[in-house]
Amino acid sequence: MPPKQPPRRRVPRPTGRPTGRPGGDSGRTNRTGRPHPAARPAARRPRQAQPRPAAGRSRPLRLGNPRPRLRLVSLGLTLVMLAFVVRLLQVQAVDAAAYAAKAEKNRYLSHKLAAERGEITDRSGIALATSVDAYDITADPKMFTPQESKVPDAPEQAAALLAPILGRDPADLVRTLKSPPSPRYAVLARKQTPQVWNQIKDLKNLFARKAREEKAKGGPGVSVLAGVLSEKSSKRVYPNGNLGAGIIGYVNAEGRGAGGLESMLDKELAGQDGKITYAHSGGRRVPTASARETPAVPGSDIELTIDRDIQWAAQKAISEQVAASRADRGYVIVQNTRTGEVLAMANAPGFDPNDLSQADAAAMGNAALQDAYEPGSTSKVMSIAAVLEEGAATPATHVVVPNRLHRGDRLFKDDIDHPTWYLTLNGVLAKSSNIGTILATGQLGKTQAQANQVLHSYLRRFGIGSPTGLGYPGETSGILAEPQDWNTSQQYTIPFGQGLSLNAMQAASVYSTIANDGVRVEPTLIRGTKGPDGHFTPAPTPEKTRVVSEKTAKTLAAMLESVVEDEEGTGTKAAIPGYRVAGKTGTANRVDPELGRYKGYTASFAGFAPADDPRITVYCAIQNPTKGSYFGGQICGPIYKKVMEFALKTQHVAPTGKQPPRMPVTFKPGT
């Protein structure tokens, strides 16, 4: 047992206070007024040496001073708080506007509000092209990133779900979502029906419900379809299918006009798109947040001069004949002779603008305006008009027509071999003699060059070589060389319709000019427009030009009756019981556009009725018929008859009841 340690002796510690009276003050004075002398400090006693702890006992621990540590921690906290304060000042004061703009950009989405495209109607207001509700299926690509979707393959999952509904390749959808043109906007499919969007909404709701259940169990709770959105749009539809498709045209995938009147009048039809900006969260619009919207302005409605029923009759007739003749194509024009309004413009073959994927690219234009071809004998009416107007001959003038005629370096003939014909000028037109036409137009000048100049001037007045005035996209003006440039052959072929070219509308306009007492009225397709406010604005009045005198026009109309009414005429198949009909056949050598040389024929027929009070002009042409007859009177005459009969009834045009004049076709030699 270790020996007891002696008790430690307490050594008083000096207080450091001056000695004096108890409770006294060293600053006090004595009775004499003198201050007390300062007390001497008590002597320090030496500290006794502390006994060393016995072996085996630990030395007592002494705590360090905590103040330095506290100062260091306080300094660190102060610096951290200072950093927060500086950052807070930067965010809320210095860069507040910039950060607010970034927040707005990430929070708000902007979408286009598509303007409703205007309708295209016929003259009675029947819709030929209209728009129905549709949806553009869009996406916010950011919501398909791993950070937002919480899954690494969100684009692939979404594409697998959407591809069967949208009819798209899943790989294409994945590329769109992963490499979008804009980081917050991508179009997955355009012009989808409401049924398609309803299917997608059902899928979105299903996956949203699963996401909520997953979140309740502690999962990420994010739907892979949350970023799939829609924009209300419209889809262009054509209620009558291929009826009038060549005129109306079509729109592209973006809903813009890409052909025909849809393209020509795109600005008027399209209107002005609007814009909406709204807050969104999790792929949904925040209903309580503010939104900015610029309303869309609808497009104007376009009313055409076309009559849907007459268009149907014309299109049916030409389609059947093109198929029967195994021809390349054909066209029919129906025009109001007095106003210039186009009542029908039919092309065959055609296309259905509702399904362009099945359309033949070669048939997607308007061949009646875009094809340039040599008209053949239907052009002879202009040559005879020049002869009558210039006083070079009368309908009764005798013209001796040999079987062959040598001019320049060529030997000319008619469509058939024949003995010498003794024809009147009326007979030349009725029997469509090439040789007789060459002989008659040769009287237009003292020299062939002068005759060429005169004929050229009349062809130009009739509109050959000039735009029709429709302003239609891709329209051809035809080809008419200057008379000094006519080669030896053209000097004699142009009078009977070879060596120049035109389109079907120009050809129809020639006959409307004769029917309208010699005054050419620019053809029109547009009656007027109706704006978003419902106000109808009529189209400008078409330009009128006198080409030949009224006397010449009426004489020529009577001569054209001989083509149809006289048994020796070439257009007897165009006769309509009860009506007086004026018309002209045409059969021309055709220039093959691919070969660049003559191959095949162009068959045509043009005319108007009633001949003594014209109201309707009909023109028909068929390109390269390869089965059956290729003569215009044989295959286009019957089409003329069908379409003209229908148009006269539709327009409530009654027969005049007057008998046609019987103008002589031939004469006896020596008289």
C-alpha positions in Angstrom: 0.0 0.0 0.0 1.6 3.3 -1.0 2.3 5.8 1.8 -0.2 8.6 2.3 0.7 11.9 0.7 1.0 14.9 3.1 -1.9 17.4 2.8 -1.2 20.2 0.3 -0.8 23.5 1.9 -2.9 26.3 0.5 -0.8 29.3 -0.4 -2.8 32.5 -0.6 -2.6 34.2 -4.0 -1.9 37.9 -4.1 -4.9 39.8 -4.9 -3.1 42.7 -6.5 -5.2 45.1 -4.5 -3.4 47.9 -2.5 -3.4 47.5 1.3 -5.3 49.9 3.6 -8.2 50.1 5.7 -10.7 47.5 5.2 -13.0 48.8 2.5 -10.8 51.8 2.3 -9.7 53.6 -0.8 -6.1 54.2 -1.5 -7.2 57.4 -3.1 -8.6 58.8 0.1 -6.8 61.5 2.2 -6.0 61.6 5.9 -7.1 64.1 8.4 -4.3 66.5 7.4 -5.6 66.5 3.9 -2.6 64.6 2.7 -3.1 61.4 0.8 -2.3 58.2 2.5 1.0 56.7 1.4 0.6 53.8 -0.9 0.7 50.4 0.7 3.6 48.2 0.0 2.7 45.1 -1.9 2.8 41.9 0.0 5.8 39.9 -0.6 5.2 36.8 -2.8 5.8 33.7 -1.2 7.8 31.2 -3.1 5.6 28.4 -4.5 6.3 25.1 -3.0 7.4 22.5 -5.3 4.6 20.2 -6.2 5.2 16.6 -5.4 5.6 14.5 -8.4 2.9 12.0 -8.9 3.8 8.6 -7.9 4.9 6.1 -10.5 2.0 4.6 -12.3 -0.4 7.6 -12.0 -1.2 9.7 -15.3 -0.6 13.4 -15.5 -3.8 15.4 -15.4 -5.0 16.8 -18.8 -5.2 20.5 -19.4 -7.7 21.8 -22.0 -6.4 24.1 -24.8 -7.8 27.6 -25.3 -11.0 27.4 -27.6 -11.0 31.0 -28.7 -8.7 30.6 -31.8 -10.8 27.7 -33.1 -14.0 29.7 -32.6 -12.5 32.6 -34.4 -11.6 30.3 -37.4 -15.0 28.8 -37.6 -16.6 32.2 -37.3 -14.4 33.4 -40.1 -15.4 30.5 -42.3 -19.1 30.9 -41.7 -18.8 34.6 -42.4 -17.1 33.9 -45.7 -19.8 31.4 -46.7 -22.5 33.8 -45.8 -20.8 36.5 -47.7 -20.6 34.3 -50.8 -24.3 33.6 -50.5 -25.0 37.3 -50.1 -22.9 38.2 -53.1 -24.6 35.5 -55.2 -28.0 36.6 -54.0 -27.2 40.2 -55.0 -26.0 39.0 -58.4 -29.2 37.0 -59.1 -31.7 39.4 -57.6 -30.1 42.7 -58.4 -27.3 42.8 -60.9 -28.3 40.0 -63.3 -32.0 39.8 -62.3 -33.3 40.6 -65.8 -31.1 38.0 -67.5 -32.0 35.3 -65.1 -35.7 36.2 -65.3 -35.5 36.0 -69.1 -33.9 32.5 -68.9 -36.5 31.3 -66.5 -39.2 32.7 -68.9 -37.6 31.0 -71.8 -37.5 27.6 -70.1 -40.9 27.9 -68.6 -42.8 29.4 -71.5 -43.5 27.7 -74.9 -44.5 29.6 -78.0 -46.6 27.9 -80.7 -47.9 29.1 -84.1 -51.7 29.5 -84.4 -52.4 28.3 -88.0 -54.8 30.6 -89.9 -57.8 28.8 -91.4 -57.2 28.5 -95.1 -59.9 30.0 -97.3 -62.3 27.9 -99.3 -62.3 27.5 -103.1 -65.9 27.3 -104.4 -67.6 27.0 -107.7 -69.8 29.8 -109.0 -72.7 28.6 -106.9 -70.7 28.5 -103.7 -70.2 24.7 -103.7 -66.9 23.8 -102.0 -64.2 22.5 -104.3 -61.4 22.9 -101.7 -62.0 23.3 -98.0 -60.3 22.8 -94.7 -61.2 20.5 -91.7 -59.8 20.4 -88.2 -56.5 18.6 -87.8 -53.5 18.5 -85.4 -49.8 18.8 -85.8 -48.2 16.3 -83.4 -45.2 18.0 -81.8 -42.8 17.3 -79.0 -40.5 19.1 -76.5 -37.2 17.2 -77.1 -35.8 18.4 -73.8 -38.3 16.2 -71.9 -36.9 13.1 -73.6 -33.4 13.6 -72.3 -32.2 11.2 -69.5 -32.1 14.1 -67.1 -35.8 15.0 -67.6 -37.3 11.6 -68.4 -35.3 9.7 -65.8 -34.8 6.9 -68.3 -31.9 6.5 -70.7 -34.1 5.4 -73.7 -37.1 7.7 -73.6 -36.9 8.6 -77.4 -36.9 4.9 -78.3 -39.8 4.1 -75.9 -41.9 7.0 -77.2 -41.2 6.2 -80.9 -42.2 2.6 -80.4 -45.6 3.8 -79.0 -46.2 6.6 -81.5 -45.0 5.0 -84.8 -48.0 2.7 -85.3 -50.5 5.6 -84.7 -48.7 8.1 -86.9 -47.7 5.6 -89.6 -44.1 6.6 -89.4 -40.8 4.6 -89.0 -39.8 4.5 -85.4 -36.2 5.2 -86.4 -37.3 8.5 -88.0 -39.1 9.5 -84.8 -36.1 8.7 -82.7 -33.8 10.9 -84.9 -36.3 13.7 -84.7 -36.4 13.6 -80.9 -32.6 13.2 -80.5 -31.6 15.7 -83.2 -34.4 18.3 -83.4 -34.1 21.5 -85.4 -34.9 23.4 -82.1 -34.0 22.2 -78.6 -37.6 22.7 -77.4 -39.6 22.0 -80.5 -40.0 19.2 -83.0 -42.7 18.2 -85.4 -43.5 14.5 -85.4 -46.4 14.5 -87.9 -48.5 17.1 -89.6 -52.2 17.3 -90.5 -53.4 14.4 -88.4 -57.0 13.8 -87.8 -58.7 14.4 -84.4 -59.0 10.6 -84.1 -55.2 10.2 -84.2 -54.7 12.9 -81.5 -57.4 11.3 -79.3 -55.5 8.0 -79.5 -52.3 9.7 -78.5 -54.1 11.5 -75.6 -55.4 8.2 -74.4 -51.9 6.8 -74.3 -50.6 9.9 -72.6 -53.2 9.6 -69.9 -52.5 5.9 -69.4 -48.7 6.5 -68.9 -49.4 9.6 -66.7 -51.5 7.4 -64.4 -48.8 4.8 -64.2 -46.2 7.6 -63.5 -48.3 8.8 -60.6 -48.6 5.3 -59.1 -44.9 4.8 -59.5 -44.1 8.1 -57.8 -46.4 7.2 -54.9 -44.1 4.1 -54.4 -41.0 6.3 -54.4 -40.1 6.0 -58.0 -39.2 8.8 -60.4 -42.8 9.1 -61.6 -42.1 10.5 -65.1 -44.1 9.5 -68.3 -42.1 9.0 -71.4 -45.0 10.6 -73.4 -45.1 13.7 -71.2 -43.2 15.7 -73.9 -45.7 14.8 -76.7 -47.8 17.8 -77.5 -50.2 19.0 -80.3 -50.9 22.1 -82.2 -54.4 22.7 -83.6 -54.2 23.0 -87.3 -56.3 22.3 -90.4 -56.1 19.8 -93.2 -56.9 20.6 -96.8 -59.6 18.4 -98.3 -61.2 18.2 -101.8 -64.8 17.0 -101.4 -65.1 16.2 -105.1 -61.9 14.2 -105.4 -60.3 14.6 -108.8 -63.0 17.0 -110.1 -61.3 20.1 -111.3 -58.0 19.1 -109.8 -56.0 20.5 -112.7 -57.5 23.9 -112.0 -57.6 23.9 -108.2 -54.2 22.4 -107.6 -53.0 21.1 -104.2 -51.1 22.0 -101.1 -47.9 20.6 -99.7 -47.2 19.0 -96.4 -46.9 22.4 -94.7 -50.3 23.4 -96.0 -49.0 25.9 -98.5 -50.2 26.1 -102.1 -48.0 24.0 -104.3 -49.9 23.8 -107.6 -52.8 25.4 -109.5 -54.9 28.1 -108.0 -53.8 26.9 -104.5 -50.4 28.2 -105.4 -51.4 31.1 -107.6 -53.7 32.5 -104.8 -51.8 31.2 -101.8 -51.4 34.6 -100.2 -55.1 35.3 -100.3 -56.1 31.8 -99.2 -53.5 31.4 -96.4 -54.4 34.4 -94.2 -52.0 35.3 -91.4 -50.9 32.9 -88.7 -51.1 33.9 -85.1 -49.0 33.0 -82.1 -49.6 31.9 -78.5 -47.1 31.8 -75.6 -48.0 30.0 -72.4 -46.4 28.5 -69.3 -46.0 24.8 -69.1 -44.9 22.2 -66.5 -44.3 18.6 -67.1 -45.6 18.8 -70.6 -48.9 20.3 -69.6 -50.1 23.9 -69.9 -50.4 25.7 -66.6 -54.0 27.0 -66.7 -53.5 29.6 -64.0 -50.5 31.2 -65.6 -50.7 34.1 -68.0 -50.6 33.6 -71.7 -49.9 35.9 -74.6 -51.9 35.4 -77.8 -51.9 37.0 -81.2 -55.1 35.7 -83.0 -54.8 34.2 -86.5 -56.5 36.0 -89.4 -58.4 33.5 -91.6 -57.8 33.5 -95.4 -60.2 34.7 -98.0 -62.6 32.5 -99.8 -62.2 32.3 -103.6 -65.3 32.0 -105.8 -64.5 30.6 -109.3 -66.3 31.0 -112.5 -66.4 27.2 -112.8 -69.8 25.4 -112.7 -69.3 22.1 -110.9 -71.9 20.3 -112.9 -70.5 21.4 -116.3 -67.0 20.5 -115.0 -68.3 17.1 -114.1 -69.8 16.5 -117.6 -66.7 17.8 -119.4 -64.3 15.7 -117.3 -66.4 12.5 -117.7 -66.6 12.9 -121.5 -62.9 13.6 -122.0 -61.8 10.9 -119.6 -63.9 8.2 -121.3 -62.6 9.2 -124.8 -58.9 9.4 -123.8 -59.2 5.9 -122.4 -61.1 4.6 -125.4 -58.6 6.1 -127.8 -55.6 5.1 -125.7 -54.4 8.7 -126.0 -51.7 10.5 -124.0 -54.1 13.1 -122.7 -57.0 15.4 -123.5 -58.7 18.6 -122.4 -62.1 20.3 -122.7 -62.7 24.0 -122.2 -66.2 25.5 -121.7 -66.5 29.3 -121.8 -69.3 31.8 -121.6 -68.9 33.6 -124.9 -70.2 37.0 -123.6 -68.4 37.3 -120.3 -65.2 35.3 -120.9 -65.9 33.2 -117.8 -64.5 29.7 -117.9 -67.3 27.3 -116.9 -65.2 24.2 -117.1 -61.6 23.2 -117.7 -61.2 19.5 -117.7 -58.0 17.4 -118.1 -57.6 13.7 -118.6 -55.9 11.8 -117.0 -56.3 13.7 -113.7 -55.3 13.1 -110.1 -56.9 13.2 -106.7 -55.3 16.0 -104.6 -56.5 14.2 -101.4 -53.9 11.5 -102.1 -50.9 12.8 -103.9 -48.9 9.6 -103.1 -50.9 7.9 -105.8 -50.8 10.7 -108.4 -48.8 10.5 -111.6 -46.4 13.5 -111.7 -47.1 14.0 -115.4 -50.8 14.5 -114.6 -50.5 16.9 -111.7 -50.4 20.0 -113.8 -53.1 21.8 -115.9 -52.3 20.6 -119.4 -55.1 22.7 -120.9 -53.0 25.7 -120.1 -49.5 24.3 -119.9 -49.4 22.2 -123.1 -48.3 24.0 -126.3 -49.2 22.2 -129.5 -50.0 22.8 -133.1 -53.7 23.3 -133.5 -54.3 22.2 -137.0 -57.5 23.0 -138.9 -59.2 24.7 -135.9 -56.8 27.5 -136.6 -58.2 28.0 -140.1 -61.0 30.2 -138.7 -58.4 32.9 -138.0 -57.1 32.7 -141.5 -60.6 33.0 -143.1 -61.4 35.8 -140.7 -58.4 37.8 -142.0 -59.5 37.1 -145.6 -63.1 38.3 -144.9 -62.0 41.3 -142.8 -59.5 42.4 -145.5 -62.1 42.0 -148.2 -59.9 39.6 -150.1 -62.8 37.2 -150.6 -66.4 36.5 -149.7 -68.1 33.2 -148.6 -69.2 32.7 -152.2 -65.7 33.3 -153.8 -64.7 30.4 -156.0 -61.6 28.5 -155.0 -60.4 25.7 -157.3 -58.6 23.1 -155.1 -56.3 20.7 -156.9 -55.2 17.4 -155.4 -51.7 18.7 -154.9 -50.2 22.2 -154.6 -46.6 23.0 -155.1 -45.3 25.9 -153.0 -41.7 26.7 -152.2 -39.8 23.5 -151.7 -42.9 21.4 -150.6 -45.8 19.7 -152.2 -49.0 20.3 -150.1 -52.1 18.1 -150.0 -55.4 17.7 -148.1 -56.2 15.0 -145.5 -57.5 12.8 -148.3 -56.7 12.4 -152.0 -59.4 13.9 -154.2 -60.1 15.1 -157.7 -60.0 18.8 -158.3 -62.5 20.4 -155.9 -64.6 23.4 -157.0 -65.3 25.0 -153.7 -66.6 28.3 -152.5 -64.6 30.0 -149.6 -67.4 28.6 -147.4 -66.7 25.2 -148.9 -63.0 25.5 -148.1 -63.9 26.0 -144.4 -66.6 23.3 -144.5 -64.4 20.7 -146.0 -61.3 21.9 -144.1 -59.1 22.1 -147.2 -55.4 22.9 -146.5 -54.8 23.8 -150.2 -57.9 26.0 -150.4 -56.8 27.9 -147.2 -53.3 28.4 -148.7 -54.8 29.8 -151.9 -57.2 32.1 -150.0 -54.6 33.6 -147.6 -52.3 34.2 -150.5 -54.7 37.0 -151.5 -54.0 39.0 -148.3 -51.1 40.8 -150.0 -49.5 41.5 -153.3 -46.6 39.4 -152.3 -46.3 36.4 -150.1 -44.3 38.4 -147.6 -47.0 41.0 -147.4 -49.6 38.3 -147.0 -47.5 36.9 -144.1 -47.5 40.2 -142.4 -51.2 40.7 -142.6 -52.0 37.1 -141.4 -49.5 37.5 -138.5 -51.2 40.7 -137.3 -54.6 38.9 -137.1 -53.1 35.9 -135.3 -51.7 38.3 -132.7 -55.0 40.0 -132.3 -56.7 36.7 -131.6 -54.2 36.2 -128.7 -51.8 33.7 -130.3 -48.3 34.0 -128.8 -49.6 36.1 -125.8 -50.7 35.1 -122.3 -54.3 34.4 -121.9 -54.7 36.8 -119.1 -55.5 34.2 -116.5 -52.1 34.5 -114.9 -52.1 30.8 -114.2 -48.8 29.2 -112.9 -46.8 27.5 -115.7 -49.2 28.7 -118.4 -47.6 28.7 -121.9 -48.1 31.6 -124.3 -47.6 29.4 -127.3 -45.2 30.0 -130.1 -45.7 32.4 -133.0 -42.6 33.6 -134.8 -42.3 37.0 -136.4 -43.4 36.9 -140.1 -39.9 37.7 -141.3 -38.6 34.6 -139.5 -41.1 32.3 -141.2 -39.3 29.8 -143.3 -40.5 28.7 -146.7 -42.6 25.9 -145.3 -44.1 28.0 -142.5 -45.4 30.6 -144.9 -47.9 28.0 -146.2 -48.4 25.8 -143.2 -49.3 28.5 -140.6 -52.5 29.4 -142.4 -53.9 25.9 -141.8 -52.5 25.5 -138.3 -49.1 23.9 -138.5 -45.9 25.8 -137.6 -47.4 27.7 -134.7 -48.5 26.5 -131.3 -51.0 27.5 -128.6 -52.8 26.1 -125.6 -56.4 24.9 -125.3 -57.6 28.1 -123.6 -56.2 30.2 -126.4 -57.9 28.0 -128.9 -61.3 28.3 -127.1 -60.9 32.0 -126.8 -60.6 32.3 -130.6 -64.0 30.8 -131.1 -65.5 32.9 -128.2 -64.2 36.0 -130.0 -66.1 35.1 -133.2 -69.2 34.2 -131.1 -69.0 37.6 -129.3 -69.3 39.6 -132.6 -65.6 39.9 -133.1 -64.7 41.2 -129.6 -62.2 39.2 -127.6 -62.8 39.1 -123.8 -60.0 38.0 -121.7 -60.9 34.6 -120.1 -61.4 34.6 -116.4 -61.4 31.9 -113.7 -62.1 34.1 -110.7 -65.5 35.6 -110.0 -64.4 37.3 -106.7 -63.1 36.9 -103.2 -64.9 36.9 -99.8 -62.7 38.2 -97.0 -62.8 37.2 -93.3 -65.4 39.9 -92.7 -67.7 38.3 -95.2 -67.5 41.1 -97.7 -67.5 39.9 -101.3 -65.2 41.7 -103.8 -65.8 41.0 -107.5 -62.9 40.3 -109.7 -61.8 43.1 -112.0 -63.7 43.4 -115.3 -61.8 41.6 -118.0 -60.2 43.5 -120.8 -62.0 43.6 -124.1 -60.4 44.0 -127.6 -62.1 44.2 -131.0 -60.4 41.8 -133.4 -62.7 41.8 -136.4 -65.9 43.6 -137.3 -69.3 42.4 -136.2 -70.2 41.8 -139.9 -67.1 39.6 -140.3 -67.9 37.7 -137.1 -71.5 37.0 -138.1 -70.5 35.9 -141.6 -67.9 33.6 -140.2 -70.4 32.2 -137.7 -72.7 31.3 -140.5 -69.9 29.7 -142.4 -69.0 27.6 -139.4 -72.6 26.2 -139.3 -71.8 24.6 -142.7 -69.1 22.5 -141.1 -71.7 20.9 -138.8 -75.0 21.2 -140.8 -73.9 20.5 -144.4 -73.6 16.9 -145.3 -70.2 17.6 -146.9 -69.0 19.2 -143.7 -66.4 17.5 -141.5 -68.2 18.2 -138.2 -71.6 16.5 -138.6 -71.1 14.4 -135.4 -71.2 17.6 -133.4 -74.8 18.5 -134.5 -77.3 18.9 -131.7 -81.0 18.5 -132.5 -83.0 21.6 -132.1 -79.9 23.9 -131.8 -78.0 25.7 -134.5 -74.3 24.8 -134.0 -71.2 26.4 -135.4 -67.9 24.6 -135.2 -64.7 23.4 -136.8 -62.7 20.2 -136.8 -59.0 19.9 -136.5 -56.4 17.1 -137.1 -52.8 18.1 -136.8 -49.5 16.4 -137.0 -48.2 16.3 -133.4 -44.7 17.1 -132.2 -43.7 14.5 -129.7 -42.2 16.5 -126.7 -39.8 13.7 -125.9 -38.6 13.0 -129.5 -38.7 16.6 -130.7 -40.2 15.5 -134.1 -43.6 14.8 -135.5 -45.2 11.6 -134.3 -48.9 11.0 -134.0 -51.8 13.4 -134.2 -53.7 16.1 -132.3 -57.5 15.7 -132.8 -59.7 18.7 -131.9 -63.1 20.3 -132.3 -64.1 23.8 -131.4 -67.5 25.6 -131.7 -70.3 27.6 -130.1 -74.0 27.5 -129.8 -76.6 28.6 -130.5 -74.9 29.8 -133.7 -77.3 32.7 -134.2 -77.3 33.9 -130.5 -74.1 32.4 -129.1 -73.9 31.7 -125.4 -71.5 28.8 -124.9 -68.1 27.9 -126.4 -66.7 24.4 -126.2 -63.3 23.3 -127.2 -61.9 19.7 -127.1 -58.5 18.3 -128.0 -57.0 14.8 -127.7 -53.3 14.2 -127.9 -51.9 11.2 -129.7 -54.9 8.9 -130.0 -53.5 5.4 -130.9 -56.7 3.3 -131.1 -59.5 3.9 -133.6 -59.8 7.1 -135.5 -57.5 10.1 -135.0 -59.7 12.7 -136.9 -61.0 15.5 -134.8 -64.5 15.3 -136.2 -64.8 11.6 -135.4 -63.5 11.5 -131.8 -63.8 15.2 -130.5 -67.1 16.0 -132.3 -69.1 13.6 -130.1 -67.4 15.0 -127.0 -68.4 18.5 -128.1 -72.0 17.4 -128.6 -72.2 15.8 -125.1 -70.7 18.7 -123.2 -72.5 21.4 -125.2 -75.9 19.7 -124.8 -75.3 19.5 -121.0 -74.0 23.1 -120.7 -77.0 24.5 -122.7 -79.4 22.7 -120.4 -77.6 23.7 -117.3 -77.5 27.3 -118.3 -81.1 27.2 -119.4 -80.4 28.2 -122.9 -83.3 27.5 -125.2 -83.1 26.9 -129.0 -83.8 30.1 -131.0 -86.1 28.2 -133.4 -84.6 30.0 -136.5 -83.5 28.0 -139.5 -79.8 28.2 -140.5 -78.7 29.8 -143.7 -77.8 27.4 -146.5 -74.5 28.8 -147.9 -73.1 27.0 -151.0 -70.1 24.7 -150.5 -69.3 24.0 -154.1 -69.8 25.6 -157.5 -70.0 24.2 -161.0 -67.1 24.9 -163.2 -67.7 27.6 -165.7 -70.3 29.4 -163.6 
